[in-house]
Amino acid sequence: MATNVNAMSELMQEEFATLMFKYSASPKDHDLAKLANEFAAIHKMNIKPLKKTIQHILELLGHAIQLSQTASDFLEHLTHAGVDLAPAKLFASKWENSRSDFLQRVHQVMLASNRLIDMTWKVGVTSATNLVPELGTAYVQLRIQLDATTETIEMSVESFYRFLANMEALQAHLHFLNG
């Protein structure tokens, strides 16, 4: 990873760092494969080493989020991973600017770091109550069993379809990174 980031020009490093933080801030809004292929095409790079670099940077960002690292801790982490000081400072600066946004998503990251054991869903129809005044509103009850806990969530059918779309997007990102 360090070799690829270190071998990039300053302009490429800036673009790459922007791309990584843009994707990390909102993965569901960006197609990682498309972003990576566009970056590789613009800079005439081989996509395979770029994929590895992307994986490593995303891992380092994930660790920074999980450990609530400061910019200086992240800088140190990057240099220990083999990133030269100049690109490490660039990434640390971007981390400092984005840190609070990322740390707000710690709960989501913790869910993602637990292993999914099972997921089941049931469709139901409400009867009128003091909380749901309409009779016959459809809902989905989603039961997610992780290695550490089991959660049950009730959501509207529309929300369930959005959830499924996000899961498909996540699967596509993981397939790209592993492929």
N, CA and C atoms as a LAMMPS dump frame, in Angstrom:
ITEM: TIMESTEP
0
ITEM: NUMBER OF ATOMS
537
ITEM: BOX BOUNDS ff ff ff
-5.0000000000000000e+02 5.0000000000000000e+02
-5.0000000000000000e+02 5.0000000000000000e+02
-5.0000000000000000e+02 5.0000000000000000e+02
ITEM: ATOMS id mol type element x y z
1 1 1 N 0.823 -1.187 0
2 1 2 C 0 0 0
3 1 3 C 0.862 1.244 0
4 2 1 N 1.835 1.284 0.896
5 2 2 C 2.65 2.478 1.011
6 2 3 C 3.348 2.791 -0.301
7 3 1 N 3.838 1.771 -0.97
8 3 2 C 4.532 1.982 -2.23
9 3 3 C 3.63 2.695 -3.225
10 4 1 N 2.386 2.28 -3.332
11 4 2 C 1.474 2.888 -4.296
12 4 3 C 1.129 4.328 -3.93
13 5 1 N 0.824 4.588 -2.671
14 5 2 C 0.511 5.962 -2.262
15 5 3 C 1.765 6.816 -2.356
16 6 1 N 2.889 6.277 -1.914
17 6 2 C 4.135 7.028 -1.931
18 6 3 C 4.599 7.323 -3.35
19 7 1 N 4.275 6.456 -4.299
20 7 2 C 4.702 6.635 -5.686
21 7 3 C 3.842 7.651 -6.433
22 8 1 N 2.702 8.012 -5.874
23 8 2 C 1.815 8.975 -6.538
24 8 3 C 2.388 10.381 -6.432
25 9 1 N 2.101 11.193 -7.448
26 9 2 C 2.485 12.604 -7.382
27 9 3 C 1.638 13.283 -6.302
28 10 1 N 2.033 14.488 -5.915
29 10 2 C 1.271 15.215 -4.89
30 10 3 C -0.171 15.436 -5.329
31 11 1 N -0.346 15.776 -6.596
32 11 2 C -1.692 16.003 -7.123
33 11 3 C -2.516 14.72 -7.062
34 12 1 N -1.908 13.602 -7.439
35 12 2 C -2.608 12.312 -7.376
36 12 3 C -2.953 11.953 -5.939
37 13 1 N -2.009 12.202 -5.017
38 13 2 C -2.262 11.913 -3.603
39 13 3 C -3.445 12.73 -3.101
40 14 1 N -3.495 14.001 -3.486
41 14 2 C -4.6 14.869 -3.071
42 14 3 C -5.922 14.343 -3.624
43 15 1 N -5.933 13.986 -4.907
44 15 2 C -7.148 13.447 -5.528
45 15 3 C -7.545 12.122 -4.889
46 16 1 N -6.554 11.271 -4.63
47 16 2 C -6.823 9.962 -4.036
48 16 3 C -7.378 10.117 -2.624
49 17 1 N -6.764 10.999 -1.834
50 17 2 C -7.244 11.231 -0.467
51 17 3 C -8.674 11.771 -0.491
52 18 1 N -8.946 12.699 -1.384
53 18 2 C -10.298 13.249 -1.518
54 18 3 C -11.282 12.151 -1.889
55 19 1 N -10.888 11.298 -2.828
56 19 2 C -11.733 10.183 -3.253
57 19 3 C -12.027 9.235 -2.086
58 20 1 N -10.999 8.905 -1.299
59 20 2 C -11.177 7.975 -0.177
60 20 3 C -12.093 8.556 0.89
61 21 1 N -11.911 9.831 1.21
62 21 2 C -12.752 10.439 2.239
63 21 3 C -14.166 10.685 1.724
64 22 1 N -14.286 11.003 0.449
65 22 2 C -15.611 11.176 -0.156
66 22 3 C -16.382 9.865 -0.076
67 23 1 N -15.736 8.782 -0.456
68 23 2 C -16.394 7.478 -0.409
69 23 3 C -16.689 7.077 1.042
70 24 1 N -15.709 7.222 1.921
71 24 2 C -15.871 6.796 3.316
72 24 3 C -16.964 7.568 4.037
73 25 1 N -17.129 8.821 3.679
74 25 2 C -18.151 9.641 4.337
75 25 3 C -19.556 9.197 3.967
76 26 1 N -19.7 8.627 2.777
77 26 2 C -21.035 8.261 2.317
78 26 3 C -20.956 7.119 1.308
79 27 1 N -20.614 5.91 1.773
80 27 2 C -20.423 4.792 0.841
81 27 3 C -21.658 4.443 0.024
82 28 1 N -22.83 4.627 0.602
83 28 2 C -24.043 4.242 -0.132
84 28 3 C -24.33 5.18 -1.297
85 29 1 N -23.733 6.373 -1.277
86 29 2 C -23.973 7.346 -2.34
87 29 3 C -22.966 7.264 -3.481
88 30 1 N -21.955 6.409 -3.34
89 30 2 C -20.891 6.342 -4.34
90 30 3 C -20.627 4.902 -4.74
91 31 1 N -20.363 4.699 -6.005
92 31 2 C -19.994 3.391 -6.527
93 31 3 C -18.47 3.314 -6.494
94 32 1 N -17.926 2.552 -5.558
95 32 2 C -16.484 2.476 -5.372
96 32 3 C -15.784 1.967 -6.625
97 33 1 N -16.354 0.979 -7.285
98 33 2 C -15.743 0.439 -8.502
99 33 3 C -15.633 1.528 -9.566
100 34 1 N -16.68 2.307 -9.716
101 34 2 C -16.676 3.379 -10.715
102 34 3 C -15.643 4.444 -10.353
103 35 1 N -15.614 4.864 -9.086
104 35 2 C -14.643 5.868 -8.651
105 35 3 C -13.218 5.388 -8.887
106 36 1 N -12.944 4.131 -8.525
107 36 2 C -11.596 3.577 -8.683
108 36 3 C -11.216 3.455 -10.156
109 37 1 N -12.131 2.962 -10.968
110 37 2 C -11.841 2.821 -12.403
111 37 3 C -11.609 4.174 -13.065
112 38 1 N -12.384 5.182 -12.684
113 38 2 C -12.184 6.525 -13.235
114 38 3 C -10.827 7.08 -12.82
115 39 1 N -10.47 6.908 -11.544
116 39 2 C -9.182 7.385 -11.05
117 39 3 C -8.046 6.685 -11.795
118 40 1 N -8.157 5.368 -11.944
119 40 2 C -7.125 4.594 -12.645
120 40 3 C -7.015 5.026 -14.107
121 41 1 N -8.141 5.267 -14.755
122 41 2 C -8.12 5.675 -16.167
123 41 3 C -7.503 7.06 -16.335
124 42 1 N -7.884 7.985 -15.477
125 42 2 C -7.356 9.351 -15.565
126 42 3 C -5.844 9.36 -15.384
127 43 1 N -5.361 8.541 -14.444
128 43 2 C -3.934 8.548 -14.114
129 43 3 C -3.164 7.399 -14.759
130 44 1 N -3.832 6.678 -15.663
131 44 2 C -3.206 5.569 -16.399
132 44 3 C -2.531 4.581 -15.447
133 45 1 N -3.319 4.127 -14.477
134 45 2 C -2.826 3.184 -13.469
135 45 3 C -3.464 1.823 -13.685
136 46 1 N -2.783 0.797 -13.209
137 46 2 C -3.334 -0.555 -13.186
138 46 3 C -4.327 -0.619 -12.026
139 47 1 N -5.498 -1.149 -12.264
140 47 2 C -6.555 -1.169 -11.246
141 47 3 C -6.236 -2.123 -10.094
142 48 1 N -5.512 -3.223 -10.357
143 48 2 C -5.256 -4.207 -9.292
144 48 3 C -4.472 -3.624 -8.123
145 49 1 N -3.324 -2.974 -8.356
146 49 2 C -2.632 -2.384 -7.2
147 49 3 C -3.446 -1.268 -6.546
148 50 1 N -4.222 -0.552 -7.357
149 50 2 C -5.062 0.507 -6.797
150 50 3 C -6.11 -0.076 -5.854
151 51 1 N -6.679 -1.224 -6.213
152 51 2 C -7.657 -1.892 -5.332
153 51 3 C -7.032 -2.202 -3.98
154 52 1 N -5.795 -2.739 -4.01
155 52 2 C -5.104 -3.067 -2.755
156 52 3 C -4.889 -1.81 -1.924
157 53 1 N -4.486 -0.734 -2.584
158 53 2 C -4.263 0.528 -1.881
159 53 3 C -5.565 1.023 -1.258
160 54 1 N -6.641 0.931 -2.014
161 54 2 C -7.952 1.344 -1.502
162 54 3 C -8.327 0.508 -0.285
163 55 1 N -8.14 -0.811 -0.37
164 55 2 C -8.459 -1.688 0.763
165 55 3 C -7.683 -1.275 2.003
166 56 1 N -6.387 -1.029 1.846
167 56 2 C -5.559 -0.691 3.005
168 56 3 C -5.946 0.657 3.599
169 57 1 N -6.202 1.63 2.736
170 57 2 C -6.605 2.947 3.245
171 57 3 C -7.942 2.844 3.976
172 58 1 N -8.88 2.095 3.412
173 58 2 C -10.177 1.924 4.082
174 58 3 C -10.015 1.199 5.418
175 59 1 N -9.099 0.233 5.48
176 59 2 C -8.825 -0.445 6.758
177 59 3 C -8.263 0.541 7.772
178 60 1 N -7.303 1.366 7.342
179 60 2 C -6.71 2.349 8.249
180 60 3 C -7.752 3.361 8.718
181 61 1 N -8.618 3.79 7.815
182 61 2 C -9.699 4.701 8.213
183 61 3 C -10.656 4.019 9.186
184 62 1 N -10.943 2.758 8.933
185 62 2 C -11.811 2.002 9.836
186 62 3 C -11.228 1.908 11.234
187 63 1 N -9.914 1.644 11.305
188 63 2 C -9.251 1.588 12.616
189 63 3 C -9.286 2.958 13.292
190 64 1 N -9.053 4.002 12.522
191 64 2 C -9.074 5.354 13.09
192 64 3 C -10.443 5.679 13.675
193 65 1 N -11.483 5.245 12.988
194 65 2 C -12.843 5.485 13.476
195 65 3 C -13.104 4.677 14.738
196 66 1 N -12.774 3.386 14.699
197 66 2 C -13.035 2.514 15.848
198 66 3 C -12.279 2.961 17.085
199 67 1 N -11.05 3.469 16.89
200 67 2 C -10.229 3.874 18.026
201 67 3 C -10.387 5.353 18.367
202 68 1 N -11.247 6.057 17.634
203 68 2 C -11.449 7.505 17.824
204 68 3 C -10.117 8.249 17.818
205 69 1 N -9.272 7.922 16.859
206 69 2 C -7.934 8.498 16.817
207 69 3 C -7.964 9.995 16.538
208 70 1 N -7.009 10.679 17.131
209 70 2 C -6.791 12.084 16.805
210 70 3 C -6.016 12.129 15.495
211 71 1 N -5.863 13.32 14.944
212 71 2 C -5.114 13.464 13.691
213 71 3 C -3.666 13.021 13.873
214 72 1 N -3.072 13.35 15.02
215 72 2 C -1.675 12.945 15.246
216 72 3 C -1.557 11.43 15.41
217 73 1 N -2.535 10.796 16.066
218 73 2 C -2.53 9.332 16.177
219 73 3 C -2.674 8.688 14.8
220 74 1 N -3.546 9.259 13.98
221 74 2 C -3.764 8.735 12.628
222 74 3 C -2.5 8.904 11.787
223 75 1 N -1.836 10.048 11.93
224 75 2 C -0.575 10.293 11.228
225 75 3 C 0.458 9.234 11.607
226 76 1 N 0.567 8.977 12.894
227 76 2 C 1.511 7.963 13.377
228 76 3 C 1.146 6.581 12.834
229 77 1 N -0.13 6.266 12.845
230 77 2 C -0.615 4.981 12.334
231 77 3 C -0.257 4.827 10.85
232 78 1 N -0.447 5.882 10.077
233 78 2 C -0.125 5.848 8.644
234 78 3 C 1.368 5.652 8.41
235 79 1 N 2.19 6.374 9.159
236 79 2 C 3.639 6.235 8.964
237 79 3 C 4.115 4.855 9.377
238 80 1 N 3.522 4.277 10.424
239 80 2 C 3.865 2.898 10.8
240 80 3 C 3.449 1.91 9.72
241 81 1 N 2.405 2.246 8.971
242 81 2 C 1.938 1.379 7.886
243 81 3 C 2.798 1.54 6.632
244 82 1 N 3.751 2.474 6.659
245 82 2 C 4.666 2.628 5.539
246 82 3 C 4.39 3.804 4.63
247 83 1 N 3.428 4.637 4.991
248 83 2 C 3.137 5.818 4.18
249 83 3 C 4.175 6.885 4.518
250 84 1 N 4.756 7.507 3.482
251 84 2 C 5.718 8.583 3.7
252 84 3 C 5.055 9.729 4.456
253 85 1 N 5.875 10.572 5.057
254 85 2 C 5.363 11.635 5.919
255 85 3 C 4.451 12.622 5.172
256 86 1 N 4.825 13.029 3.961
257 86 2 C 4.012 14.017 3.226
258 86 3 C 2.598 13.5 2.939
259 87 1 N 2.441 12.311 2.322
260 87 2 C 1.069 11.835 2.113
261 87 3 C 0.356 11.516 3.427
262 88 1 N 1.101 11.068 4.431
263 88 2 C 0.484 10.781 5.73
264 88 3 C -0.079 12.064 6.337
265 89 1 N 0.657 13.173 6.209
266 89 2 C 0.161 14.461 6.713
267 89 3 C -1.091 14.892 5.96
268 90 1 N -1.111 14.643 4.659
269 90 2 C -2.283 14.975 3.848
270 90 3 C -3.509 14.206 4.339
271 91 1 N -3.354 12.894 4.526
272 91 2 C -4.467 12.074 5.005
273 91 3 C -4.864 12.478 6.424
274 92 1 N -3.881 12.772 7.28
275 92 2 C -4.178 13.177 8.659
276 92 3 C -4.941 14.501 8.682
277 93 1 N -4.587 15.403 7.786
278 93 2 C -5.294 16.685 7.699
279 93 3 C -6.749 16.471 7.285
280 94 1 N -6.951 15.63 6.296
281 94 2 C -8.323 15.326 5.859
282 94 3 C -9.085 14.61 6.978
283 95 1 N -8.39 13.75 7.721
284 95 2 C -9.015 13.057 8.845
285 95 3 C -9.456 14.07 9.903
286 96 1 N -8.593 15.026 10.194
287 96 2 C -8.926 16.031 11.207
288 96 3 C -10.178 16.818 10.81
289 97 1 N -10.304 17.124 9.52
290 97 2 C -11.475 17.864 9.04
291 97 3 C -12.741 17.017 9.039
292 98 1 N -12.597 15.702 8.91
293 98 2 C -13.758 14.806 8.79
294 98 3 C -14.043 14.008 10.055
295 99 1 N -13.161 14.073 11.014
296 99 2 C -13.204 13.195 12.192
297 99 3 C -14.558 13.198 12.894
298 100 1 N -15.101 14.359 13.169
299 100 2 C -16.357 14.408 13.929
300 100 3 C -17.49 13.731 13.165
301 101 1 N -17.524 13.915 11.842
302 101 2 C -18.562 13.254 11.044
303 101 3 C -18.427 11.736 11.113
304 102 1 N -17.192 11.261 11.019
305 102 2 C -16.975 9.817 11.056
306 102 3 C -17.317 9.236 12.425
307 103 1 N -16.945 9.936 13.478
308 103 2 C -17.186 9.408 14.818
309 103 3 C -18.671 9.359 15.155
310 104 1 N -19.475 10.16 14.471
311 104 2 C -20.922 10.083 14.668
312 104 3 C -21.468 8.767 14.138
313 105 1 N -20.712 8.145 13.266
314 105 2 C -21.153 6.88 12.668
315 105 3 C -20.558 5.66 13.36
316 106 1 N -19.972 5.844 14.528
317 106 2 C -19.331 4.731 15.227
318 106 3 C -20.305 3.575 15.443
319 107 1 N -21.531 3.885 15.763
320 107 2 C -22.518 2.831 15.983
321 107 3 C -22.679 1.974 14.729
322 108 1 N -22.745 2.616 13.58
323 108 2 C -22.873 1.877 12.324
324 108 3 C -21.638 1.02 12.072
325 109 1 N -20.473 1.565 12.363
326 109 2 C -19.235 0.819 12.149
327 109 3 C -19.178 -0.388 13.08
328 110 1 N -19.633 -0.21 14.316
329 110 2 C -19.611 -1.327 15.259
330 110 3 C -20.544 -2.432 14.794
331 111 1 N -21.705 -2.075 14.248
332 111 2 C -22.594 -3.092 13.698
333 111 3 C -21.92 -3.819 12.544
334 112 1 N -21.213 -3.063 11.707
335 112 2 C -20.558 -3.665 10.545
336 112 3 C -19.405 -4.573 10.953
337 113 1 N -18.78 -4.299 12.11
338 113 2 C -17.636 -5.109 12.516
339 113 3 C -18.058 -6.412 13.185
340 114 1 N -19.319 -6.524 13.59
341 114 2 C -19.819 -7.783 14.137
342 114 3 C -20.221 -8.701 12.995
343 115 1 N -20.038 -9.984 13.209
344 115 2 C -20.359 -10.959 12.17
345 115 3 C -21.855 -11.239 12.152
346 116 1 N -22.431 -11.167 10.975
347 116 2 C -23.848 -11.461 10.804
348 116 3 C -24.036 -12.97 10.825
349 117 1 N -24.858 -13.445 11.751
350 117 2 C -25.132 -14.875 11.872
351 117 3 C -26.385 -15.233 11.09
352 118 1 N -27.449 -14.465 11.294
353 118 2 C -28.72 -14.78 10.641
354 118 3 C -29.55 -13.505 10.525
355 119 1 N -30.391 -13.473 9.508
356 119 2 C -31.299 -12.352 9.345
357 119 3 C -32.617 -12.914 8.818
358 120 1 N -33.7 -12.608 9.523
359 120 2 C -35.023 -13.051 9.087
360 120 3 C -35.95 -11.849 9.072
361 121 1 N -36.982 -11.947 8.266
362 121 2 C -37.948 -10.861 8.212
363 121 3 C -39.347 -11.425 8.081
364 122 1 N -40.288 -10.65 8.614
365 122 2 C -41.705 -11.008 8.552
366 122 3 C -42.478 -9.766 8.15
367 123 1 N -43.501 -9.964 7.363
368 123 2 C -44.378 -8.863 6.977
369 123 3 C -45.613 -8.931 7.856
370 124 1 N -46.05 -7.783 8.324
371 124 2 C -47.238 -7.734 9.165
372 124 3 C -48.137 -6.581 8.773
373 125 1 N -49.324 -6.602 9.305
374 125 2 C -50.297 -5.532 9.088
375 125 3 C -50.762 -5.077 10.463
376 126 1 N -50.737 -3.769 10.681
377 126 2 C -51.094 -3.244 11.996
378 126 3 C -52.595 -3.214 12.199
379 127 1 N -52.95 -3.31 13.455
380 127 2 C -54.33 -3.02 13.838
381 127 3 C -54.275 -1.637 14.476
382 128 1 N -55.357 -0.957 14.542
383 128 2 C -55.368 0.403 15.072
384 128 3 C -55.038 0.392 16.561
385 129 1 N -54.126 1.274 16.959
386 129 2 C -53.772 1.469 18.368
387 129 3 C -53.665 2.969 18.602
388 130 1 N -53.349 3.328 19.838
389 130 2 C -53.164 4.749 20.102
390 130 3 C -51.876 5.269 19.449
391 131 1 N -50.91 4.381 19.138
392 131 2 C -49.682 4.787 18.463
393 131 3 C -49.834 4.789 16.946
394 132 1 N -50.597 3.856 16.412
395 132 2 C -50.814 3.746 14.97
396 132 3 C -52.313 3.845 14.731
397 133 1 N -52.791 5.041 14.412
398 133 2 C -54.233 5.221 14.28
399 133 3 C -54.834 4.546 13.047
400 134 1 N -54.007 4.248 12.045
401 134 2 C -54.545 3.654 10.822
402 134 3 C -54.566 2.132 10.923
403 135 1 N -55.65 1.576 10.557
404 135 2 C -55.802 0.13 10.513
405 135 3 C -55.281 -0.367 9.168
406 136 1 N -54.486 -1.426 9.196
407 136 2 C -54.046 -2.044 7.951
408 136 3 C -52.753 -1.504 7.372
409 137 1 N -51.951 -0.786 8.15
410 137 2 C -50.662 -0.31 7.658
411 137 3 C -49.678 -1.478 7.633
412 138 1 N -49.045 -1.701 6.479
413 138 2 C -48.083 -2.803 6.347
414 138 3 C -46.747 -2.4 6.961
415 139 1 N -46.07 -3.368 7.562
416 139 2 C -44.743 -3.129 8.119
417 139 3 C -43.921 -4.403 7.967
418 140 1 N -42.61 -4.256 8.151
419 140 2 C -41.696 -5.394 8.096
420 140 3 C -40.971 -5.458 9.431
421 141 1 N -40.929 -6.647 10.006
422 141 2 C -40.171 -6.867 11.23
423 141 3 C -38.902 -7.607 10.818
424 142 1 N -37.758 -6.981 11.064
425 142 2 C -36.465 -7.526 10.67
426 142 3 C -35.722 -7.97 11.921
427 143 1 N -35.307 -9.221 11.951
428 143 2 C -34.546 -9.757 13.085
429 143 3 C -33.131 -10.024 12.601
430 144 1 N -32.166 -9.319 13.196
431 144 2 C -30.762 -9.443 12.815
432 144 3 C -30.006 -10.07 13.974
433 145 1 N -29.406 -11.222 13.725
434 145 2 C -28.616 -11.895 14.748
435 145 3 C -27.141 -11.733 14.401
436 146 1 N -26.424 -11.003 15.259
437 146 2 C -24.987 -10.819 15.115
438 146 3 C -24.287 -11.737 16.097
439 147 1 N -22.976 -11.854 15.984
440 147 2 C -22.272 -12.739 16.902
441 147 3 C -22.346 -12.249 18.346
442 148 1 N -22.566 -10.952 18.556
443 148 2 C -22.599 -10.409 19.91
444 148 3 C -24.006 -10.15 20.44
445 149 1 N -24.975 -9.975 19.574
446 149 2 C -26.309 -9.597 20.023
447 149 3 C -27.349 -9.935 18.955
448 150 1 N -28.601 -9.815 19.333
449 150 2 C -29.705 -9.972 18.385
450 150 3 C -30.587 -8.738 18.499
451 151 1 N -30.928 -8.158 17.367
452 151 2 C -31.758 -6.959 17.333
453 151 3 C -32.996 -7.219 16.492
454 152 1 N -34.108 -6.651 16.91
455 152 2 C -35.34 -6.713 16.133
456 152 3 C -35.75 -5.285 15.805
457 153 1 N -36.016 -5.049 14.537
458 153 2 C -36.359 -3.713 14.063
459 153 3 C -37.663 -3.803 13.284
460 154 1 N -38.554 -2.867 13.531
461 154 2 C -39.767 -2.774 12.726
462 154 3 C -39.654 -1.534 11.865
463 155 1 N -39.993 -1.683 10.587
464 155 2 C -39.883 -0.567 9.655
465 155 3 C -40.983 -0.644 8.615
466 156 1 N -41.191 0.477 7.951
467 156 2 C -42.183 0.493 6.874
468 156 3 C -41.655 -0.336 5.706
469 157 1 N -42.542 -0.706 4.825
470 157 2 C -42.143 -1.483 3.648
471 157 3 C -41.169 -0.668 2.797
472 158 1 N -41.41 0.638 2.651
473 158 2 C -40.505 1.507 1.888
474 158 3 C -39.109 1.501 2.495
475 159 1 N -39.026 1.626 3.815
476 159 2 C -37.729 1.609 4.493
477 159 3 C -37.034 0.272 4.299
478 160 1 N -37.787 -0.801 4.316
479 160 2 C -37.223 -2.129 4.112
480 160 3 C -36.598 -2.24 2.717
481 161 1 N -37.278 -1.726 1.701
482 161 2 C -36.733 -1.763 0.34
483 161 3 C -35.468 -0.906 0.23
484 162 1 N -35.437 0.236 0.911
485 162 2 C -34.215 1.052 0.924
486 162 3 C -33.087 0.288 1.601
487 163 1 N -33.396 -0.401 2.705
488 163 2 C -32.413 -1.222 3.403
489 163 3 C -31.855 -2.292 2.466
490 164 1 N -32.732 -2.977 1.741
491 164 2 C -32.28 -4.003 0.793
492 164 3 C -31.388 -3.402 -0.292
493 165 1 N -31.739 -2.229 -0.788
494 165 2 C -30.922 -1.566 -1.811
495 165 3 C -29.538 -1.235 -1.261
496 166 1 N -29.479 -0.772 -0.009
497 166 2 C -28.187 -0.478 0.616
498 166 3 C -27.366 -1.745 0.807
499 167 1 N -28.012 -2.843 1.165
500 167 2 C -27.307 -4.121 1.328
501 167 3 C -26.743 -4.594 -0.013
502 168 1 N -27.507 -4.418 -1.09
503 168 2 C -27.015 -4.79 -2.421
504 168 3 C -25.825 -3.927 -2.821
505 169 1 N -25.869 -2.637 -2.512
506 169 2 C -24.75 -1.745 -2.817
507 169 3 C -23.516 -2.158 -2.025
508 170 1 N -23.709 -2.499 -0.75
509 170 2 C -22.603 -2.963 0.077
510 170 3 C -22.002 -4.237 -0.493
511 171 1 N -22.846 -5.16 -0.919
512 171 2 C -22.367 -6.406 -1.515
513 171 3 C -21.544 -6.111 -2.77
514 172 1 N -21.973 -5.169 -3.584
515 172 2 C -21.232 -4.81 -4.794
516 172 3 C -19.869 -4.228 -4.442
517 173 1 N -19.804 -3.383 -3.391
518 173 2 C -18.529 -2.811 -2.963
519 173 3 C -17.589 -3.903 -2.467
520 174 1 N -18.115 -4.819 -1.651
521 174 2 C -17.283 -5.907 -1.136
522 174 3 C -16.815 -6.815 -2.26
523 175 1 N -17.689 -7.087 -3.226
524 175 2 C -17.312 -7.913 -4.375
525 175 3 C -16.194 -7.238 -5.164
526 176 1 N -16.287 -5.918 -5.34
527 176 2 C -15.251 -5.179 -6.056
528 176 3 C -13.917 -5.285 -5.327
529 177 1 N -13.934 -5.082 -4.012
530 177 2 C -12.692 -5.11 -3.247
531 177 3 C -12.081 -6.504 -3.182
532 178 1 N -12.905 -7.528 -3.152
533 178 2 C -12.398 -8.897 -3.06
534 178 3 C -12.11 -9.509 -4.42
535 179 1 N -12.624 -8.917 -5.495
536 179 2 C -12.509 -9.487 -6.833
537 179 3 C -11.246 -9.203 -7.535
